[in-house]
Amino acid sequence: MSRPPRSRLAVLSAVACLSLVAACGGSDAETASAGSEADSELVAQAKAAVEQNRQGTDRALPESGPAPLSDQNIWVISCTEAGEGCSAPAAGAKDAGEQLGWDVTVFDGKGTPDVFAQGIRTAIADQADGIILDVVDCVAAKAPLEEAKAAGVKIFAFYSLDCDDPLLGGGEPLFDAEILYEEGMTYAEQVEDVYSKSVADYVIAETEGNAKIIQFIEDDILVGQHLYKGFEKHIEPCGGCEIVKQIPFTLTDLVTGQLQGKAAAALTQHPDANVMYVPYDAALTLGIAQAVTASGRDADMLVTGGEGLSPNLGFVREGKGQDMIAGAPARWVGWAAIDGMNRLLQGEEQVDAGIGMQTLDSESTLPTETSFYDGNVDADGKPTQDYEANYRTIWGLS
């Protein structure tokens, strides 16, 4: 539901546009009219997309898989255990792996490439059978990943981009496998054209195409770049939308508590802003949501996020510091990574894990059986699928 102040802003903007049209004549007025019609159509399309995304886009779960190997030594290199967006899938992978009888070690990368490298080299020294990268890009750990491949260690990745990513200008890939999305879509494509589009659609729909956006952007991880570039690509057709401020941040900012000050300063500098774009939930929990609430502008600021972590569902439920979540099931991703690693170790092809997304806000039903988002929920807030039971079945554990 659009908050009253944002609705009033949309009305005032519309009145201003109509006044300009009335004051102009000839082709200028016709151009303004054409632009208004185009934006009206765009807003209608965005609203339809939001309604569809509120229903969720998860797909069918895998129907079969190889029996699990025994006694595997798997290391999960987590980008930073200080952020639930990294720690939750790592915990999911550890839980799933241990159900297979595997020895799973979660290594805290602390948001630093040097520490990523330390973790990968420690895994090699421990004679790991496989390494799972959890939001650790190839380019941030290229040399140790090359060492891992040379040592015969299998590399599986999620929420991570390989060294052949287009933003790097191309290169030699080092990942052996990664989580697959619908119709073979790459992770970069899923981030830019599904996940980020859902956020842009939400902003356009909720502001009636009149968004003044403070945008947090992250360049130290490739997925961060794909997130904000995808959002920009899908917000660009909105003629009444404008990014008024970009705020760069890094994983180190998450760990050291710098985000609240950055957000507070931007809110002071841009009193006209009515949207705060934040690429993922952990950045909100570690300072940005608190800055919005403390600013006194929570009621007239649309704040976006993505993942569906426990604190963030609370923010949305209470209407404090965050208004929407592009739901991505972090714990499920960890289970899917273990299934993918089992297939990889046995030379089997990867399969679509069935993971989609779901828009969560005050107009949708929030999860009722978990404190976090763990896959699509129905109108009662209950999971529409049981991925854990499905994996146990195809692994022959139940």
C-alpha positions as CSV (number, residue, x, y, z in Angstrom):
1,M,0.0,0.0,0.0
2,S,1.4,3.4,-0.9
3,R,1.9,5.6,2.1
4,P,0.0,8.9,2.0
5,P,3.0,11.2,1.7
6,R,4.2,9.3,-1.4
7,S,0.8,9.4,-2.9
8,R,0.6,13.2,-2.3
9,L,4.0,13.6,-4.0
10,A,2.7,11.7,-7.0
11,V,-0.4,13.9,-7.2
12,L,1.6,17.1,-6.8
13,S,4.0,15.9,-9.5
14,A,1.1,15.1,-11.8
15,V,-0.4,18.5,-11.2
16,A,2.9,20.2,-12.0
17,C,3.2,18.2,-15.2
18,L,-0.3,19.2,-16.3
19,S,0.4,22.8,-15.5
20,L,3.5,22.7,-17.7
21,V,1.5,21.1,-20.5
22,A,-1.1,23.8,-20.3
23,A,1.5,26.5,-20.4
24,C,3.2,25.0,-23.5
25,G,1.9,24.8,-27.0
26,G,2.3,22.8,-30.2
27,S,4.8,20.0,-30.3
28,D,6.1,20.5,-26.7
29,A,2.6,19.8,-25.3
30,E,2.2,16.8,-27.6
31,T,5.6,15.5,-26.5
32,A,4.6,15.9,-22.8
33,S,1.4,14.1,-23.5
34,A,3.1,11.3,-25.2
35,G,5.6,11.0,-22.3
36,S,2.8,11.0,-19.8
37,E,1.0,8.2,-21.7
38,A,4.2,6.2,-21.9
39,D,4.7,6.6,-18.1
40,S,1.1,5.7,-17.4
41,E,1.5,2.4,-19.3
42,L,4.8,1.7,-17.6
43,V,3.3,2.3,-14.1
44,A,0.4,-0.1,-15.1
45,Q,2.9,-2.7,-16.2
46,A,4.9,-2.3,-13.0
47,K,1.8,-2.7,-10.9
48,A,0.8,-5.9,-12.7
49,A,4.4,-7.3,-12.2
50,V,4.3,-6.4,-8.5
51,E,1.0,-8.3,-8.1
52,Q,2.5,-11.3,-9.9
53,N,5.7,-11.2,-7.8
54,R,3.7,-11.1,-4.6
55,Q,2.4,-14.6,-5.5
56,G,6.0,-15.9,-5.9
57,T,7.9,-17.5,-8.7
58,D,9.4,-20.6,-7.3
59,R,9.4,-23.6,-9.6
60,A,9.2,-27.4,-9.3
61,L,11.9,-29.0,-7.1
62,P,14.4,-31.5,-8.5
63,E,12.9,-34.9,-9.0
64,S,16.0,-37.1,-8.7
65,G,19.6,-37.1,-8.0
66,P,22.6,-39.4,-7.3
67,A,23.0,-41.1,-4.0
68,P,25.3,-39.1,-1.8
69,L,29.0,-39.9,-1.6
70,S,30.2,-40.7,1.8
71,D,32.9,-39.0,4.0
72,Q,33.3,-35.9,2.0
73,N,35.4,-33.0,3.3
74,I,33.7,-29.7,2.2
75,W,34.7,-26.2,3.0
76,V,32.3,-23.2,2.7
77,I,34.0,-19.9,2.2
78,S,31.5,-17.4,3.6
79,C,31.9,-13.7,2.5
80,T,31.4,-12.5,6.1
81,E,29.7,-14.2,9.0
82,A,28.8,-10.8,10.3
83,G,26.1,-10.5,7.7
84,E,23.1,-12.9,7.8
85,G,23.0,-12.8,4.0
86,C,26.3,-14.8,4.0
87,S,25.9,-16.7,7.3
88,A,22.4,-18.0,6.6
89,P,23.2,-19.9,3.4
90,A,26.5,-21.1,4.9
91,A,24.6,-22.5,7.9
92,G,22.1,-24.1,5.5
93,A,24.9,-25.8,3.6
94,K,26.5,-27.0,6.8
95,D,23.2,-28.5,8.0
96,A,22.5,-30.2,4.7
97,G,26.0,-31.5,4.3
98,E,26.1,-33.0,7.8
99,Q,22.8,-34.8,7.1
100,L,24.8,-36.6,4.3
101,G,27.5,-37.5,6.9
102,W,29.9,-35.0,5.4
103,D,32.5,-32.9,7.3
104,V,31.5,-29.3,6.5
105,T,33.7,-26.4,7.6
106,V,32.4,-22.8,7.4
107,F,35.2,-20.3,7.1
108,D,34.5,-16.7,7.8
109,G,36.0,-14.6,5.0
110,K,35.4,-11.4,7.0
111,G,34.6,-9.5,3.8
112,T,38.3,-9.3,2.7
113,P,40.0,-10.9,-0.3
114,D,43.1,-11.7,1.7
115,V,41.0,-13.7,4.2
116,F,39.1,-15.4,1.3
117,A,42.5,-16.6,0.0
118,Q,43.5,-17.8,3.5
119,G,40.3,-19.9,3.7
120,I,40.7,-21.4,0.3
121,R,44.4,-22.3,0.9
122,T,43.5,-23.8,4.3
123,A,40.9,-25.9,2.6
124,I,43.5,-27.1,0.1
125,A,45.9,-28.0,3.0
126,D,43.1,-29.8,4.7
127,Q,42.7,-31.9,1.5
128,A,39.1,-30.7,0.9
129,D,37.1,-32.6,-1.7
130,G,35.1,-29.5,-2.5
131,I,34.9,-25.8,-1.8
132,I,31.6,-23.9,-1.9
133,L,32.0,-20.1,-2.5
134,D,29.3,-18.1,-0.6
135,V,29.2,-14.5,-2.2
136,V,32.9,-14.8,-3.0
137,D,33.7,-13.7,-6.6
138,C,36.3,-15.4,-8.6
139,V,38.2,-12.2,-9.2
140,A,38.5,-11.6,-5.5
141,A,40.3,-15.0,-5.0
142,K,41.7,-15.9,-8.4
143,A,45.1,-17.1,-7.4
144,P,44.0,-19.4,-4.6
145,L,41.2,-20.8,-6.8
146,E,43.7,-21.6,-9.5
147,E,45.7,-23.5,-6.8
148,A,42.5,-25.3,-5.7
149,K,41.8,-26.5,-9.3
150,A,45.4,-27.6,-9.7
151,A,45.0,-29.6,-6.5
152,G,41.9,-31.3,-7.9
153,V,39.5,-29.6,-5.5
154,K,36.0,-29.1,-6.9
155,I,34.7,-25.5,-6.8
156,F,30.9,-24.8,-6.5
157,A,29.5,-21.3,-6.2
158,F,26.4,-19.4,-5.3
159,Y,25.7,-15.7,-5.2
160,S,29.2,-15.4,-6.8
161,L,30.4,-14.4,-10.2
162,D,33.1,-16.3,-12.2
163,C,36.2,-14.8,-13.8
164,D,34.5,-14.8,-17.2
165,D,31.8,-12.3,-16.0
166,P,31.0,-9.7,-18.6
167,L,31.7,-6.9,-16.2
168,L,35.3,-8.1,-16.1
169,G,35.6,-8.0,-19.9
170,G,35.7,-11.8,-20.1
171,G,38.3,-14.3,-18.9
172,E,38.8,-17.9,-18.1
173,P,36.1,-19.4,-15.7
174,L,37.3,-21.2,-12.6
175,F,34.1,-22.5,-11.1
176,D,33.3,-26.1,-11.8
177,A,29.5,-25.5,-11.2
178,E,27.0,-23.1,-9.7
179,I,23.3,-23.0,-8.9
180,L,21.1,-23.0,-12.0
181,Y,18.1,-20.9,-12.5
182,E,15.1,-21.0,-14.8
183,E,15.8,-22.1,-18.4
184,G,19.5,-22.0,-17.9
185,M,19.6,-18.4,-16.8
186,T,23.0,-17.4,-15.4
187,Y,23.2,-15.9,-11.9
188,A,24.2,-12.5,-13.4
189,E,21.1,-12.6,-15.7
190,Q,18.9,-13.6,-12.8
191,V,20.2,-10.8,-10.7
192,E,19.8,-8.1,-13.3
193,D,16.6,-9.2,-15.1
194,V,14.5,-10.9,-12.4
195,Y,15.6,-9.8,-9.0
196,S,16.5,-6.2,-9.8
197,K,13.6,-5.8,-12.1
198,S,11.2,-6.8,-9.3
199,V,12.6,-4.0,-7.2
200,A,12.4,-1.4,-10.0
201,D,8.9,-2.4,-10.7
202,Y,8.0,-2.0,-7.1
203,V,9.5,1.5,-6.9
204,I,7.7,2.6,-10.1
205,A,4.4,1.1,-9.0
206,E,4.5,2.5,-5.4
207,T,5.5,6.0,-6.4
208,E,3.2,6.2,-9.4
209,G,6.3,6.7,-11.6
210,N,7.6,9.7,-9.5
211,A,10.6,8.4,-7.6
212,K,13.5,10.5,-6.3
213,I,16.0,7.8,-5.4
214,I,19.0,7.6,-3.0
215,Q,20.8,4.6,-4.3
216,F,23.4,2.5,-2.3
217,I,25.9,0.9,-4.7
218,E,28.5,-1.7,-4.0
219,D,31.5,-2.2,-6.3
220,D,33.8,-4.5,-4.2
221,I,31.7,-7.6,-5.2
222,L,30.5,-8.3,-8.7
223,V,27.0,-9.2,-7.6
224,G,26.7,-5.8,-6.0
225,Q,27.5,-4.2,-9.4
226,H,25.0,-6.4,-11.2
227,L,22.4,-5.5,-8.6
228,Y,22.6,-1.8,-9.0
229,K,23.2,-1.9,-12.7
230,G,20.2,-4.1,-13.1
231,F,18.1,-1.7,-11.0
232,E,19.3,1.3,-13.1
233,K,18.5,-0.5,-16.3
234,H,14.9,-1.2,-15.3
235,I,14.3,2.2,-13.7
236,E,15.6,4.2,-16.7
237,P,12.4,3.9,-18.8
238,C,10.5,5.7,-16.0
239,G,10.6,9.4,-17.1
240,G,9.4,10.7,-13.8
241,C,12.1,8.7,-11.8
242,E,15.5,10.1,-10.9
243,I,18.5,8.8,-9.0
244,V,19.4,11.9,-6.9
245,K,22.3,10.4,-5.0
246,Q,24.5,7.4,-5.3
247,I,26.3,6.2,-2.1
248,P,29.2,3.8,-2.6
249,F,29.8,1.2,0.1
250,T,31.8,-2.0,0.7
251,L,31.7,-5.2,2.7
252,T,34.1,-3.5,5.1
253,D,31.5,-0.8,5.7
254,L,29.1,-3.5,6.7
255,V,31.5,-4.9,9.2
256,T,32.8,-1.6,10.6
257,G,29.4,0.1,11.0
258,Q,29.8,2.9,8.5
259,L,26.4,2.6,6.8
260,Q,24.2,4.4,9.2
261,G,26.3,7.6,8.9
262,K,26.3,7.4,5.1
263,A,22.5,7.0,5.0
264,A,21.9,9.8,7.6
265,A,24.0,12.2,5.6
266,A,22.3,11.4,2.4
267,L,18.8,11.9,3.9
268,T,19.9,15.3,5.2
269,Q,21.4,16.4,1.9
270,H,18.3,15.3,-0.2
271,P,15.1,16.3,1.5
272,D,13.3,15.7,-1.8
273,A,14.1,12.0,-2.0
274,N,11.2,9.6,-1.5
275,V,13.0,6.3,-2.2
276,M,16.0,4.6,-0.5
277,Y,17.3,1.8,-2.8
278,V,19.3,-0.8,-0.8
279,P,20.5,-3.9,-2.7
280,Y,20.1,-6.4,0.1
281,D,18.8,-6.8,3.6
282,A,22.1,-7.1,5.5
283,A,23.0,-3.5,4.6
284,L,19.7,-2.4,6.2
285,T,20.1,-4.3,9.4
286,L,23.6,-3.0,9.8
287,G,22.7,0.7,9.8
288,I,20.6,2.0,7.0
289,A,17.2,1.1,8.4
290,Q,18.2,2.7,11.7
291,A,19.2,5.9,9.9
292,V,15.8,6.1,8.1
293,T,13.9,5.6,11.3
294,A,16.0,8.2,13.2
295,S,15.6,10.8,10.5
296,G,11.9,11.1,11.1
297,R,11.2,10.6,7.4
298,D,10.3,6.9,7.7
299,A,6.6,7.7,6.8
300,D,7.4,9.3,3.5
301,M,10.4,7.2,2.4
302,L,10.0,4.0,0.4
303,V,12.9,1.7,1.5
304,T,13.7,-1.4,-0.6
305,G,15.7,-4.5,0.3
306,G,16.2,-8.0,-0.7
307,E,16.7,-11.5,0.8
308,G,14.2,-11.8,3.6
309,L,16.3,-12.0,6.8
310,S,14.7,-12.3,10.2
311,P,15.3,-8.6,11.3
312,N,14.1,-7.3,7.9
313,L,10.8,-9.2,8.0
314,G,10.3,-7.5,11.4
315,F,11.1,-4.1,9.8
316,V,8.5,-4.7,7.1
317,R,5.9,-6.1,9.5
318,E,6.3,-3.1,11.8
319,G,6.6,-0.5,9.0
320,K,9.9,0.7,10.4
321,G,13.0,1.4,8.3
322,Q,12.0,-0.9,5.4
323,D,9.0,-1.3,3.1
324,M,9.7,-4.2,0.8
325,I,11.8,-7.3,0.4
326,A,12.7,-9.1,-2.9
327,G,12.6,-12.5,-1.2
328,A,15.6,-14.7,-1.9
329,P,15.7,-17.9,0.3
330,A,19.3,-17.9,1.7
331,R,19.0,-21.1,3.7
332,W,17.5,-23.0,0.8
333,V,20.4,-21.9,-1.4
334,G,22.8,-23.6,1.1
335,W,20.9,-26.9,0.7
336,A,20.8,-26.5,-3.1
337,A,24.6,-25.9,-3.0
338,I,25.1,-29.2,-1.2
339,D,22.9,-31.0,-3.7
340,G,24.9,-29.3,-6.5
341,M,28.2,-30.3,-4.9
342,N,27.1,-33.9,-4.7
343,R,26.2,-33.9,-8.4
344,L,29.5,-32.2,-9.2
345,L,31.7,-34.7,-7.3
346,Q,30.0,-37.5,-9.2
347,G,30.3,-35.9,-12.6
348,E,26.5,-35.4,-12.9
349,E,24.9,-32.5,-14.6
350,Q,23.4,-29.7,-12.6
351,V,19.7,-29.2,-12.5
352,D,17.3,-26.2,-11.9
353,A,17.0,-25.9,-8.1
354,G,13.5,-24.4,-8.5
355,I,14.5,-21.2,-6.6
356,G,12.6,-18.1,-7.7
357,M,11.7,-15.0,-5.6
358,Q,8.7,-13.4,-3.9
359,T,7.9,-9.7,-3.2
360,L,7.1,-9.2,0.5
361,D,5.5,-6.1,1.8
362,S,2.6,-4.8,3.9
363,E,0.1,-6.0,1.3
364,S,1.5,-9.5,1.0
365,T,1.4,-12.4,3.5
366,L,4.7,-12.7,5.3
367,P,6.1,-16.1,6.4
368,T,4.4,-17.5,9.6
369,E,6.4,-20.7,10.1
370,T,9.9,-19.3,9.9
371,S,11.3,-16.0,11.2
372,F,13.0,-15.5,7.8
373,Y,12.0,-15.9,4.1
374,D,12.7,-19.5,3.1
375,G,10.9,-19.8,-0.2
376,N,7.4,-18.9,-1.5
377,V,4.6,-18.8,1.0
378,D,0.9,-19.1,0.5
379,A,-1.9,-16.8,1.6
380,D,-1.6,-18.2,5.1
381,G,2.2,-17.5,5.2
382,K,3.0,-21.3,5.0
383,P,5.7,-22.7,2.6
384,T,4.3,-23.8,-0.7
385,Q,7.1,-26.5,-1.0
386,D,9.3,-28.4,1.4
387,Y,12.7,-28.4,-0.2
388,E,14.4,-30.1,2.8
389,A,12.0,-33.1,2.6
390,N,12.5,-33.2,-1.2
391,Y,16.3,-33.3,-0.9
392,R,16.2,-36.0,1.8
393,T,14.0,-38.0,-0.5
394,I,16.2,-37.7,-3.6
395,W,19.3,-38.4,-1.5
396,G,17.7,-41.6,-0.2
397,L,17.6,-40.4,3.4
398,S,13.8,-40.8,3.8
